[in-house]
Amino acid sequence: MPVVIGFEGSANKIGVGIIRDGEVLSNPRRTYITPPGQGFLPGETAKHHHGVILTVLQEALDEAGLKAADIDCVAYTKGPGMGAPLVTVAIVARTVAQLWGKPLLGVNHCIGHIEMGRLITNAQNPTVLYVSGGNTQISNDPSPGYNIEQMAKKGTKYIELPYTVKGMDVSFSGILSYIEDAAHKLLSTGQCTPEDLCFSLQETLFAMLVEITERAMAHCGSQEVLIVGGVGCNLRLQEMMGVMCKERGARLFATDERFCIDNGVMIAQAGWEMFRSGHVTELSDSWITQR
């Protein structure tokens, strides 16, 4: 049973997790939180990760009750993500792998989310909806999506917003432009509240996501849906997807914030799957990619 340690730092979360044959041994992380109105910039985010990554690494080993000699493989996020934070984490992972004399594995961040979701929920062959939050200039404490979700719970009036679905593709650019243009007018004239706008935004976006997920299920004859990624924590999205699944006689699988939000153990789990399949990343190939 190989023991794999995973390093994640593609955005504003820095995490180190350890897994052994499907058992999560540790999964500490830190979040870089900027003042309201500011997004997290690559350089500043990398400085944050640089300052705490060794502390988080030691926490992961201590929580798992392991030493370097107990680790069989070192996995790290190769991409996609923000360049500077990815480089910071990759350098530490490369260094640790060489100091400990362990093989190295570069992991796709998106596949890390999916593999962790499959492990935690025991979904067998699901249609996967991967929904990521990413950068924003709305308040980032604790996260923009969480703040919108809480405000949306208090909204009562639905404001019609652009709804753009073309086959399996969705477009969010129209809805964001519309809200930027209309928000001040709607709010200043008392036509709606900020809570109503959050409610309307959430309902519209999630309806689009449920529609394309159901279409994918129909095309594939799928009876399982797995929601992964940071936005997958949203309980309203889970509720709407659950209604669709119930109508189709299908099952919904989702995880909570421990594993939806970026974390180290999801990289360890994807690395574990790769390692036991014979994959290893040579040092000369241990670069990162933002795409």
N, C-alpha and C positions, 0 to 999 in steps of 0.2 A: 504494500500500500504506500505509494509515493506521497511524500509531504511536499507541497508546493507553497511558496510564499509569493504573493502578488503585490506589485506596486502600481497604484493608480494616481494620476495627477494631470489629466488632460484638460481640466478646466479649473474651477475655483475650489474643488475638493482635493485633498491629499489624503490617501488612505493606504494602509498596508494590511493585508489579510493573509491568513494561513489556513490551508485546507488539507484534510487527509481523507481520501476515499469518501468524499461527499459530506464529511463532517467539518463544520466550521469551527476552527480552534480559536481564532481571534479575528477581529475586524475593526481596529480603531481608525479614526479619521479626524481631520480638522477641516474647517471651512474658512476660506478667505472672504470676509464680509466687508464691503465698502460702504461709505456713507450713502444715505438715501439720495437718489438722483444720479448716482455714478455707477457705471458698469465696472466690471473687473478687467483691467488692462493686462495684456500678456506679461509685460516686464514686471509689474507690481505683483502679479499673481505668482510668478516664478520666484521672486524674492521671498514671498510668504512660504512657499513650499520648501525653499532652500533652508529657511530658518527652523522648520519644525520636523522635517522628514526623518532625521535620525532619532528624534524623540519618539515619533510614531512607530518607527521600526522597532525600537527597544520595547515599547508598549506591546506590540504585536507578539514579540518573542516571550515576554514575561506572562502575558495573558494565556498564551498557549502552553507555557511551561516547557519551552523548548530552547535548545541552543543551536548555534550555527551548524554543528555537526549533524543535527537531526533533519536538516532541510535537504531535500533531494534535487530541487530545481528552483530557479529564480525567474519569475515571470514579470513582465512590465508592459505597460500600455505603449505600443508602438505608434498608434494613431487610431482614428483621427482625433484632432483636438487642437488646442492652441500651442503654437510652436515653442515658445520659451518655457512654459511649464512642462511640456513633454520632454524637452531636452534635460531639464533639471532632474526629473525623475529617472530618465534613461541613464544618465551619468551615474547616479547612485546605484541603480540596479546592476549596471555593468561592473562597477567597482566592487559591489558586494559579491557578485558571482565570481569574480577573479580572486578576491580575498579568501572566500570560502571554498574555492575550487569546485564550484557547482555549474552545471549547464545553464544556459540562458535561453529564454523564450520571449519573443516579441509577440504581443497579443493584440488583436483587433478589438478596440474598445466596444464596438457595437455587439460583437459576438460575445464579449464578456457579459453584457447585460442579458443577452438571450440565454446563454448557458446557465447563468445563475438562476434565472427565472425557471428554466426547465428543472433544475436541481431542486429548488425550494418547493415548487408546486407539484412536481412529479407529472407534469403534462407530458404526454407521449409523443404526439405529432401535431402540435398546434399551428394554427395560423397566428403569426406573431405581429402585433402592433407595437412598434418601437417608437415611443414618443419622448423626445428630448427637449428640455427647457432651453439650455444654451444661455448666451449672454443677453443682458437687458440693461436698460437705464432706469427701470422702475426700482423702487426700494428692494434691496437684496437681503433683507434681514427678516426671517431666516432664508426665504427664497421668494422670488416674485410670484411663482405659481401658487404657492401656499397662501400668500397674501390675497391674491385674486380669488382663490377658492373660498376663503373665509368671508370676504366681502360679498361674493355671489350668493352665499347662503341667506343674506339679508335682503337680496333683491326680490322685487315682486312684479315689476313691470318689464315685459319683453319688448325691446327695441329691435325692429327688423334690420338686419345687417346683411351685407353681401355674402352669398352662399355659392361657392365655386367648386364644383366637383366635375371632373371630366374623366370618365372611366375610373381608373385607379389613381388618378392624380388629383391633388387638392392645391388650391392657391390661397394663401393667407394674406398676400400683399394688398389686395383690395379692401379687406376688412380692416386692416391696420390703418390704411390711408383714410378710410371713411371715418373711423373713430377719431383720428387726429384732427380731422376737419370739423366733425360734428360735435365732439364732446363739449367744447366750451359753450357753444350755442345751446345745446340741450340742457346743460347744467345751469347756465346763467338764467335761462328762461323758466326754469323749474319744470321742464318736461320730463325729467327723470333725475335720479340720484346716482352718485358714483356706484352705489351697490347695484342699481338696476343695469348700469353699463357692464359691470363685471359679470352679472348674471347672464345678460344677453350675449356677451362675448363668449362665455364658457359654453352656453347652450348651443350656440351656432357652430363653434369650432368642433365640439364633441359630436354633434350630429353628423358633421362631415366625416369625421373619423369612423364613427359607427357605420355609416353608409359604405365606405370603401372596404371596411373590414368584412361586412356581410357579403359584399360582392366577391371578395377574395375567397370567402368560405364557400360560396355557391360555385365558383369556378373550380375549386379544388375538392369539393365534396367533403369539406372539413367539418368536424364536430367539436373542435376545441379552439378556444381563443386564449392567447397568452399576451398580457399587456406588460411591457417592460420599459425601462427608461424613467427618468425623474418625474415626468408628468403622469406616469402610471400610478403614482401615489394618490392621485386625485380621486376622492371617493365618488364624486358625481360622474366622472368618466366611467368608473367601475360599475356604478349603478345603471347608467344608460346602456353600457355594453352588456350588462347582465340581463336587462329586459330583452334585448335583441336575441341573445343566446337562448333564453327561455322560450321565446316564440319559435325558434328553430329547433328546439330540443337539443341544444348544444351545451357545452360546459365552459364556464369562464374561469381562468386562472390569473391571479395577480398577486403581487407581493407588497409588503409594507415598506416604510421608508428606510429600514435597515438595509434593504437590498435593491430597492428601486433607484435610490439616489446613488451617484458614483461612489464606489467603495473598492477597497483593495482585494477583498476575497472573491469578487466576481472575476477579476483578472487571474487570480490564483486558480479558480475553477476552470476557466477556459484553458489556462496553461496546463492544468492537470490532464484535461482531455487530450490536449496536443502531445504532452510528454509521454503519456502511456501509449500513444499511437506512433511514437518514434520520432517526433519532431524536435529539433533543436535549432536555435538561431546562432549562427557563427558570430563571433565578435565583429568581424568585418562587415556583417550584414545587420548589425544592431543599431541602425539609424532610426529616425522617427519621421512621420509624415503627418501633415495637417489634414490631408484628405483621406 
